[in-house]
Amino acid sequence: MKIIWIATSNLHKVEEFQTMLGKDVKVKCLKDLDQDIEIVENGKTFEENALIKARSLYAVLKEPVLADDSGLEVDAMNKAPGVYSARWMGEDTPYSIKNQAIIDAVKGKERTARFVCVIAYINEAGQEKTYRGTIEGLIHDKIEGNNGFGYDPIFYYPPFKTTTANVSEEMKNSVSHRGRALAAFLKDWEEQK
């Protein structure tokens, strides 16, 4: 069985990657290490942050690693929260509060938004590549749905006629920013096998 390391401690993200990578791959994350790795996400773009995370883990393991950086860009908020999506309004602030703040911020304004995900991959030889995926949608006028996490309950995806938190994980993954970035990565990865 192939093992791939992902530079995250977010178990929901690990679960999402595991589902999308399938049964032939075992996904391991920072929680599986016997040491702590200090990762300072100080990049100005999703690409920079994804590479910072991947390089930090690769430096310890010298094995193939993946890292992703993702977030929500809201056009009426000058593409905020963007690369600061997880830290916006403070990391310990519940998403129910963050989501309501975004709904309030776009009231009477353009509601267009997108989820962006960049996956960075470093192979055993240390070669780096990034893959970007996006999904376009709107900021909903209310918090809706219990699936997904983060900003999913306010991200209205017109083809679904609801938020990405109001559909099954499989349905969301079929169109998600992470799913699209991962599909681009998998195409390359399959060719390298």
N, C-alpha and C positions, 0 to 999 in steps of 0.2 A: 504494500500500500504506500502510495506517495504521501509525503508529509509536506505541508506548506505552512510556514510561519506567518502570522499576521501581527503587525505592530499595533496592537490594541489591547485594552483591558475590558472593553465593552462586550460583555457576553452576548448581548442581543445582536451586535454586529458580527460576532463570531458565528452565531447560529445562522444568520442570513448568508454569510459566505459559505458555511458548510452546506446549506440547502442548495445554493447555486452551483457549488463545485461538485457535489454528488458524493456517492458512497465510496468511490475509488480513491478519494483524497481525504486525509486526516488533517483537519485544521487545528493548529496550535497557536496560542497567543501568549502575551506577556505574563499572564497568570500561570502559565505552564513552566516558566523559568524558575530556577532556584536563586535568582538574584534580581534586584531591582535595577531597572534601566531608567536613567533620568532623560526624558525627552522634552526639549524646550521648543514648542511650536511657535517660532517667531517669524515664520515666512509671511510674505505679503500676498501670496497667491495659494490656491489649492495645490498646485504642482509643487511649490517650494515646501509646503508643510508635509505633503505625502512623502517627498524625498527625504526630508529631515527624519521622519519616523522610520522609514525603511533603512536609511543609512545607520541610524542608532542601533537597530536590531541586527543588521548585517555585521556591524563591527564586532558584536559579541559572538554571533553564531557562525559566520562565514558559510552560511547555507542560504538557499533561495528564500527570499522574504517578500512579502507583500505589505503595503501600507496604503491606507486611503485617507483622504481628507475630503470632507463633504460639508455642505451647508446649504442654506437657503438664501437666495438673492431676491430681494423685494425691490422692484423698480422704483416705487414711490418713496423708498427709503434709501435712495442712492446705492442700491445693491447690498445694503446691510440686511441682516447681520453678517452675511458672507462668510469669510474665513474665520470669523469670531462666533459663528453660530452656537457652538457648545458653551462658550464663555460669555456670550452676550448677556448683559444684566446680571452677571455672576454665575459661576458654575453650579452653585447650590440653589439657585432660584428655580422653583418648579416650572416645568414647561407650560402648565396651565396659566401661569402668570405671564410668561414670555409670549405665549400664543395670543392671549388677550391684548397685550401691549401692541402686538403687530396688527391685530384686527382694528384696534383703536387708531393706530398710526395711519392706516390706509383709508379710513372712513372718508368718503367723498372724493377719493383720489383714484388714480389708476391702480388696478388690483393685480396686474401681471407680476408673476414671480416664477422662479425656477429652482429646482433642486440641482445642485452640481456635485459630481463626485469625480475625483481624480485618484486613480490607483497607480501607485509606483511599484515597480517590480525590479528586484535586483537578483540576477541569477548567480549560480555558484562561482562564476568567474568575475563577479563584481560589476557586470554590465547593467546599466540602468535604462529603464524605459517607463514612460507614463502613458496612461490611457484615461481619456475624459468622457464622461457620460452626463447628459442632462435630460431633464424632463420639464416641459413647460406647463404652467398651470396658472391658477389665480388664488389669491388669498380669500378664503371663504369668509362669509359674514358672521360665522359662529364656529365654535369648537364642536366637531362632530366625528364620532367614531372612537372605538377602543382598541383597534389593532395598530400595529406600527409603533413608532415612538417619536419623541422630539416634536417636530413641527408637522408631522403627518396629519393631525386632527384639524389643521387649518389650511392644508394644501388641497385645493379643489382641482381635480383633474377632469376637464370637460368630457373626454370620451367615457369616463366612468359615471359622470353626472353626480359625483360625490367626492369626498376627500379620500386620500390614500390611506387613512386610518379606518375607513369604513368598508374596506374590501379585504378579501383573504390575502394572506402572505404571498401565495402563489400568483395571484392576480397582480398585486403590487410589484413583485419581483419581475414580472414579465415586461414591465414598462419603466421600472425605476431607474434613476440616475446611476445607482450602484450596479444594478443589473446590466445596464448598457455599457458601463465602463468595464465590468467583469467580462461581458461577452467579447469585447475587443481584446482584452487580455487573453481570454481562453483561446481565441482564434490563433494568436501567436504561439501560445503555450502548446497547443495541440500540434502545430507545425514543427515545434522544437523536439517533440518526443521521438 
